[in-house]
Amino acid sequence: MDHESGTTRRRALGLTAALLAGGTIAGRIPDEPPATDAPPARGDVLDPGEVLAPETGQETDGACAEFVDWDYEAALAEVLEPGPDQRQEDRDLAETDALSRPRWARPLRRSYKVTARYRLRGPWLAGHHTGIDLAAPLGTPAYAVGSGVVVLARRSGTYGKAVTMRLPDGSYALYAHLSRIQVREGQRVTPGQRIGLTGATGRATGPHLHFEVRARRHYGTDIDPVRYMAGRGIRIP
């Protein structure tokens, strides 16, 4: 094992232990997939912008593969939580934004299809799908659902190119499998501002947006994104 892979594994195990110790996630930790020299299968990590061709007789609708991106989660766990002053500033700026534009917006404006709903049962560490998958053509613009600050924007493993933003109420919105990221870390965004383009980077079966809302930045604190947005006047789908 080289130094880089050893570091990645230690960070992953450390984050897993912290999550389990805190009671955030219950259940068995999935085994790592065995190493193989075989060509990538559906859902394996792809090159930037690459999309897996559909298997014969199968639909091309994209969705997430059933894995957690520990590198991304470890980086997100290191993001500092905002203090009281920063939270108040977030709320004040959201109020200012609301004077000139709608307070909330849809993550996708063009037509899309739900291919995996929230809490779909599966072998994820959380025991269920932690967001909602919206299949859309490659390169479909994805938008900030509210005012906020981009806390993480990078390409990783399972999530591919992904963006996480902190919303005015202290919750977090995650956008994964993008083909292009169009914001930077630390950038303040407004509702409806473009943050990237849909894709199939990371472990995905085709072009789509994985949209997730979390009460806190850690994996396992997910909340229903459809209900969250509906409570703010936005219907998905």
C-alpha positions in Angstrom: 0.0 0.0 0.0 1.5 3.4 -1.0 1.6 6.4 1.3 -1.4 8.1 -0.4 -3.7 5.1 -0.3 -2.7 4.4 3.3 -3.5 8.0 4.3 -6.9 7.8 2.6 -7.7 4.6 4.4 -6.8 6.0 7.8 -8.9 9.1 7.2 -11.8 6.9 6.1 -11.6 4.6 9.1 -11.2 7.5 11.4 -14.3 9.2 10.1 -16.3 5.9 10.2 -15.2 5.4 13.8 -16.3 8.9 14.8 -19.7 8.5 13.1 -20.4 5.2 14.8 -19.1 6.4 18.2 -21.4 9.4 18.0 -24.4 7.2 17.2 -25.0 9.0 13.9 -25.2 5.8 11.9 -26.2 2.4 12.9 -25.6 -0.8 11.0 -22.8 -2.7 9.4 -20.0 -1.0 7.5 -20.0 -2.3 3.9 -16.9 -4.3 2.9 -14.6 -2.6 0.4 -14.9 -3.9 -3.1 -12.1 -6.3 -4.0 -9.3 -5.0 -6.1 -9.5 -6.0 -9.8 -7.8 -5.4 -13.1 -11.1 -5.9 -15.0 -12.5 -3.0 -17.0 -14.8 -0.6 -15.2 -18.3 -1.9 -14.6 -21.4 0.1 -14.3 -21.0 2.6 -11.5 -17.1 2.4 -11.3 -15.1 5.6 -11.0 -15.0 7.4 -14.4 -12.7 9.9 -16.0 -14.0 13.6 -15.9 -17.1 13.9 -18.1 -17.1 10.2 -19.0 -20.4 8.4 -19.0 -20.9 4.7 -18.9 -22.7 3.3 -21.9 -26.0 1.6 -21.0 -26.1 -2.1 -21.0 -28.3 -3.7 -23.7 -32.0 -3.5 -22.9 -31.5 -1.2 -19.9 -32.6 2.4 -19.5 -30.1 5.2 -19.7 -31.5 7.0 -16.7 -28.7 7.9 -14.3 -28.5 7.2 -10.6 -26.0 6.8 -7.8 -24.0 3.6 -7.1 -24.3 2.3 -3.6 -21.1 3.7 -2.0 -19.9 6.5 0.3 -17.1 8.9 -0.8 -14.9 8.8 2.3 -12.4 11.3 0.9 -15.0 13.9 0.3 -16.7 13.2 3.7 -13.4 13.5 5.5 -12.7 16.9 3.8 -16.3 18.0 4.6 -15.9 17.0 8.3 -12.9 19.3 8.5 -15.0 22.4 7.5 -15.4 24.6 10.5 -19.0 25.2 11.7 -20.0 28.9 11.6 -20.1 30.8 14.8 -23.1 32.9 16.0 -21.8 36.0 14.2 -21.4 34.1 10.9 -24.8 32.6 11.2 -26.4 36.0 11.7 -24.5 37.3 8.7 -25.8 34.5 6.6 -29.3 35.3 7.7 -28.9 39.0 7.1 -27.5 38.4 3.6 -30.3 36.0 2.8 -32.8 38.7 3.8 -31.0 41.2 1.5 -31.0 38.7 -1.4 -34.8 38.2 -0.9 -35.4 41.9 -1.7 -34.3 41.4 -5.3 -35.0 37.8 -6.1 -37.0 34.7 -4.8 -35.7 33.3 -1.6 -35.5 29.7 -2.8 -35.0 28.0 -6.2 -35.1 24.6 -7.8 -31.8 22.7 -8.2 -32.7 21.9 -11.8 -35.0 24.0 -14.0 -35.2 21.8 -17.1 -37.2 18.6 -17.3 -35.7 15.7 -15.3 -36.8 12.3 -14.0 -36.5 11.0 -10.5 -34.5 7.8 -10.6 -33.8 7.2 -6.9 -35.9 8.7 -4.2 -34.8 9.7 -0.7 -34.6 6.8 1.9 -34.5 4.1 -0.8 -33.3 1.1 1.1 -29.9 -0.2 0.1 -26.4 -1.2 1.3 -25.3 2.4 2.0 -23.7 2.9 5.4 -26.7 5.0 6.4 -28.9 2.1 5.3 -30.7 4.2 2.7 -30.2 6.6 -0.2 -29.4 9.9 1.5 -30.6 12.2 -1.3 -32.7 12.2 -4.4 -31.4 11.4 -7.9 -32.6 13.6 -10.8 -31.7 12.2 -14.2 -31.1 14.9 -16.8 -29.1 15.3 -20.0 -25.4 15.7 -19.6 -24.5 19.4 -19.1 -27.9 20.5 -17.6 -27.3 23.5 -15.4 -27.6 23.0 -11.6 -28.5 25.9 -9.4 -28.1 27.0 -5.8 -31.4 26.3 -4.0 -30.9 29.3 -1.6 -28.5 31.9 -0.4 -25.4 30.5 1.1 -21.6 29.9 1.1 -19.8 27.2 -0.8 -17.9 25.2 1.8 -16.5 22.5 -0.5 -16.1 22.2 -4.3 -13.8 19.6 -5.7 -13.6 16.3 -7.6 -13.3 13.3 -5.4 -14.0 9.5 -5.8 -17.5 8.2 -5.5 -19.2 11.6 -5.6 -17.2 12.7 -8.6 -17.2 16.4 -9.0 -19.3 17.7 -6.1 -20.3 20.9 -4.3 -21.6 21.5 -0.8 -23.0 24.8 0.3 -24.2 26.0 3.7 -27.7 27.5 3.7 -29.0 30.4 5.8 -30.7 28.1 8.3 -27.4 26.2 9.0 -28.3 23.2 6.9 -26.2 22.0 4.0 -27.0 21.1 0.3 -24.8 18.6 -1.5 -24.7 18.4 -5.4 -22.8 15.3 -6.7 -21.7 13.7 -10.0 -21.4 17.1 -11.8 -19.6 17.2 -15.1 -18.3 20.7 -14.3 -18.1 22.8 -11.1 -18.7 26.6 -11.7 -18.2 27.9 -8.1 -15.3 28.0 -5.8 -14.8 27.3 -2.1 -15.7 30.3 0.1 -17.8 31.9 -2.6 -21.2 33.3 -1.6 -24.0 32.4 -3.9 -27.6 33.5 -4.4 -30.8 31.6 -5.0 -30.8 30.4 -8.6 -27.1 31.0 -9.3 -25.5 28.3 -11.4 -23.1 26.1 -9.5 -22.3 23.5 -12.1 -23.5 21.1 -14.8 -25.0 17.7 -14.4 -22.8 14.7 -15.3 -21.9 11.2 -14.4 -18.5 11.6 -12.7 -17.7 9.3 -9.8 -19.8 6.2 -9.3 -22.9 6.8 -11.4 -24.8 4.8 -14.0 -25.5 7.9 -16.2 -26.0 11.6 -16.2 -27.9 12.9 -13.2 -27.8 15.2 -10.2 -27.6 13.7 -6.7 -29.2 16.4 -4.5 -29.0 16.0 -0.8 -29.8 18.2 2.2 -28.2 17.7 5.6 -29.0 19.1 9.0 -25.3 19.2 9.6 -22.3 18.7 7.4 -21.6 15.1 8.4 -22.7 12.0 6.5 -25.8 10.5 8.2 -27.5 13.8 9.1 -29.5 13.8 5.9 -33.1 15.1 5.9 -35.8 14.7 3.2 -34.8 17.1 0.4 -38.3 17.0 -1.1 -40.0 17.9 2.2 -37.3 20.5 3.0 -37.8 22.3 -0.3 -41.6 22.0 -0.2 -41.5 23.8 3.2 -39.9 26.6 1.3 -42.4 26.8 -1.5 -40.4 24.7 -4.0 -41.8 21.5 -5.4 -39.4 18.6 -6.4 -40.2 17.0 -8.7 
